[in-house]
């Protein structure tokens, strides 16, 4: 790019940013302006769709529309905020935000009823819906995902990832770091996991975990009636602390050894047993009332 073209582009960008109000209300927005990759984007709407993607430019591109009422917008080089307030809001219609951000920008998005889709940001994410699905990829750092009634689909997350779902399925693939999940009623499937610390809690939710758990980590699974399936590499070592009233352990593809109670274990509930898998390793505490626990080798055919 020659000097004249570079100057022209810089002047145009500066003019757009200078002309754009820091605080505005509108039913339609379409603007692009310079933005710092260490900045933050906050998006909220009552009904509609939120989509955030990332690119390598140091710019934000915002396209937003609303049939519900005016969009309240606030822009700066380090912060973007879009919301639709309740005063004078229509009872019908939807809103939509399409926002493109620099890679690394933190994203916070919430919808009372709608969809949230965030991809490629490589940053911490805070995503919430009362009713509606959440789809996200490339979360890094600390991410919190929460829905009352909706499906959650995550890919390529690292750092600390927390997921809470009242009702709906949770699917996670390619996850590292710490992983915490609460799924009251639904199915949770985790693939290609290499987790440092793992916690799963459910009432009637089932868990299907495929991957590895760190030997030095703290891992726990607690469910009232949901089934639990662990899929590990053939040479994976673990120590399973199982406490269950009616549930059973299905060794499946692995030979397991029932370990005798130690001095500290004597006197505890007779429903608690400790098992060794491949000589022991990652310690996994499992507490279930009536759910079964199955152990499978990754890639092994399902048994009928």
Secondary structure, 3 states (H helix, E strand, C coil): CCHHHHHHHHHHHHHHHHHCCCEEEECEEEEEEECCCCCEEEEEEEEEEEEEEEECCCEEEEEEEECCCCEEEEEECCEEEEECCCCCCCCCCCEEEEEEEECCCEEEEEEEEEEEEECCCCECEEEEEEECCEEEEEECCEEEEEEEECCEEEEEECCEEEEEEEECCEEEEEEEEEEEEEEEECEEEEEEEEEEEEEEEECCCEEEEEEEECCCCCEEEEECCCCEEEEECCCCCEEEEEEECCCCEECCCCCEEEECCCCCCCCCCCCEEEEEECCCCEEEEEEECCCCEEEEECCCCCCC
